[in-house]
Amino acid sequence: MLAEDAAQHQAEALTARAVEAEQAGKTSVARLYYEQAARRLTGAQREELLARARALQRARPASRTAAVR
């Protein structure tokens, strides 16, 4: 039970950081925090965070690393 409480607390802290990053326009950072939080959870909470991470991935603009010749 203590390990579950610790995991829940860590997930909450990571989710808060994800929201802050998302609001600051740092969608890649936010996505990583959502994924990290999801790894500490199970069930519906986990799926919700993974869905938010996927949504940020889809909303991300195309990469600017095209080869320049």
Number of C-alpha atoms within 10 A of each C-alpha: 6 7 8 11 10 12 16 17 14 16 24 17 13 21 22 16 17 27 18 15 18 17 11 11 11 14 21 16 19 26 25 18 24 28 22 19 26 25 14 18 18 10 8 10 14 17 13 13 23 20 16 16 24 15 13 20 14 10 10 11 8 8 6 6 6 7 5 4 3
